[in-house]
């Protein structure tokens, strides 16, 4: 199984380290032709506007959209913004998961925080809360169609969702010592 990580900007190295530790064959993705050999793809956190501009510059937008409609893709933080069908006050890029998101919904970087989340889909690996890290994070403001919320903050705010083979998280799982979300994503890719 080969998992790619979009490597235009952001926390792609951290995802690659975890995937390698879990035994996945990984590839940094910067060109459309690199998508052809992949079983799954992670769109990492970073600066969504910068990643979107670089995706346009490298001719990746349509290839990424097609890939995300056929194979498992996971967007973390900025990656969630890139995958959302609608972005409040902004433009969506890939429009591959039927959610509305709000960028920087929890404030600037100084307002970054950690929260322990109950994510039931991870209970097959270990039944414990997930230590989520939120940095200039977006939030899900609406879920439509087949998309389903899989994690919420204690106040009920949705922060993770799944629609078919597409997974999104508003937080940075790659910055924790907990690899359960990466293992969960690998199970989605194996089912492919």
Secondary structure, 3 states (H helix, E strand, C coil): CEEEEECCCCCHHHHHHHHHHCCCEEEEECCHHHHHHCCEEEECCCCHHHHHHHHHHCCCHHHHHHHHHHCEEEEECHHHHHHEEEECCCCCCCCCEEEEEECCCCCCHHHCEEEEECCHHHCCCCCCCEEEEECCCCEEEEECCCCEEEEECCCCCEEEEEECCEEEECCCHHHCCCCHHHHHHHHHHHCC
